[in-house]
């Protein structure tokens, strides 16, 4: 098995160093500095039932194992599980529950998460979901069958922030599992396990990989043997694992996570300040702005605020479309967290599923930016010329 460099990693405090070295060890067979792509489905046994720690690549793969070790260490976790997508990872979490269980979830979530909850798990698994603003006194929503609290912070797309320590405290008191989707923040800007959260979820497609060329997901937990055993069983039994090549690409992306996030953070605040000054951009929302409703919470639990910004366009939908089509650097596309800057209309794209839902909060004229690592002046000029 590929061993983690525990004694060395314990000495690393800086995410700049950790993103380069976390979970990675030179290949024991060849000395390769970069983790090889182990493109094999099965492994030879010395004799029946005796192998070298690997049996079948759905169960174990050396490339995937290194990726899991890397993400676990980045999140200050004990164990990580890699999946073929972010929602595949979320599905695995919900498979911890049984029919009739109840989940309290944030009322602002990624559209695909809402769809998974409402169209799949509530119908096929008879799991009950209640959507609430977790910044209110939601304890009254806890019932006898409540088993889990589901968090995003910042949320997608309204960028709400919630106090992780507060949620963890309420959950412990009521013996509930807490899950935090940390995709927007990344372990560079926020580490929920350090605030008492039980499970961290990532769409590694986004900032973790950072290059818009891989679909992937991950779960990270602290030292909890019972939870580790259950998630390992689910991962192996359902088989929604990433390919060795996708693991390799994600590992390559992690090497530059720290330096990319510094630029995302720097560009994010500059673009957000520009938007606040423009008459066509209303209700600009960014956790790093002084007018953000949960700015104090963000300052307490985050090390930076990332590259996600939303605003209300002052105009009709036709004008929004024209504005977006005039952009030269920003690309109209779903997803986020890549080195390139993207722009989208959540109501028409990532959150279109929510159109006719009673809990839909996404304003029709909301615009979401994923600010990349290009020159900030170029990005601001691109937005300015498109506004005109």
Secondary structure by P-SEA (a helix, b strand, c coil): ccccaaaaaaacccaaaaaacccccccccccccccccccccbbbbccccccccccccccccaaaaaaaaaaaaaacccbbbbcccaaaaaaaaaacccccbbbbbbccccaaaaaaaccccccccbbbbbbccccccccccccccccbbbbbcccccccccccaaaaaaaaaaabbbbbbccccccccccccccccccbbbbccccccccccccccccccccccaaaaaaaaaaaaaacccccaaaaaaaaaaacaaaaaaaaaaaaaaaaaaaaaaccccccccccccccccaaaaaaacccccccbbbbbbcccaaaaaaaaaacccccccccccccbbbbbcccccccccccccccccccccbbbbbcccccaaaaaaaaaaaac
